[in-house]
Amino acid sequence: MVNGKPSLEVDEKKCICCGACFPPCPPMQINDPEHTKLAIWVGGKNSNARSKPMFHKLVAAGIPNNPPRWPEAGAIVKKILRVYKEDAKDWERVGDWVERIGWPRFFELTELPFTKFHVDNWRGSRYTLNASAHIRF
């Protein structure tokens, strides 16, 4: 019990950040609005069937997590898709469209703010990927 409400105890060593503890446990920190912001990433693909593989990029962060409809996140995704639909060539994928117009133009067309957090120079992924339950090498 935490503050008179039922709670769960999470084993941090086994946690894969799936969010399964969210619905049954209102007092958990995962429900805290300060710690449950959303991020939207665009582009990226693994195959090289039509073009070379590419990484996805962060385009929006700090979006409020307001289930079950997520109006703020939905509005951003709809804006991105509207601009993509108006500007993309026939059969062009979102990632290919962004590669063609460039990331500066993407942010200009979608009117999303570009911050220092969008600069693609982070090199710490090797440690975090090795700690992930999904990727092992």
C-alpha positions, 0 to 999 in steps of 0.5 A: 500500500502507498498512501492508502492505495494498492501498489506494485513492486517493480524489479528494476533489473527485469523491467523492460519499460512496457507499461504493463504496471500502468493500469493496475497501479495508480500510485506508481511514478509511471503515472506522474505527468512529469515522468510520462511525456511522449515523444514522436519519431519519424522515418527510419527503416531497416531494409535496403529494398528500395533505398538504403537503411536509415535512422528515425529522428526525434521530431517532437518531445515532451508531449503530455500523456493523456490516455485514452485518446492522446489528443496532443500526440494525435494532433502532431501526427495528423499535422505531419501526415497532412503535410506529407500527403500534400508534398510527397510524390506518389508511392513515396514513403515518409522517410524517403520524403523527409530525406528528399526535402531535408530535415530543416524543410520538414520542421519548416513545413510541419511548423514543429519547433526545432530544439537542441535535442533534435541535433543528431550527435548522441553516441551513448546508444551502445550501452543502452542497447546492450541493456535492452531486453530486445537487442543483444549483440 
